[in-house]
């Protein structure tokens, strides 16, 4: 951690909004975007006792792994999970 915050690459709230818009343009439905929000929005809030805000690489990988392992818990097809992962990684 640096003097003024976490120096790890991450996706913050502004980048997330851009990713969300891109996903919508790629054909994600409002229900699919709601599922994405359900999974990732908590990471965009400031964590208690931490300066880290946003989605870091480890969190992204854990959540993508969960999405792939639990296909009946959301409305995202495998190809859309791939697009989601790719879009978030580009913003890191």
Secondary structure, 3 states (H helix, E strand, C coil): CECCECCCCEECHHHHHHHHHHHHHCCCCHHHHHHHHHHHHHHHCCCCCCCCCCEEHHHHHHHHHHHHHCHHHCCCCHHHHHHHHHHHHHCC
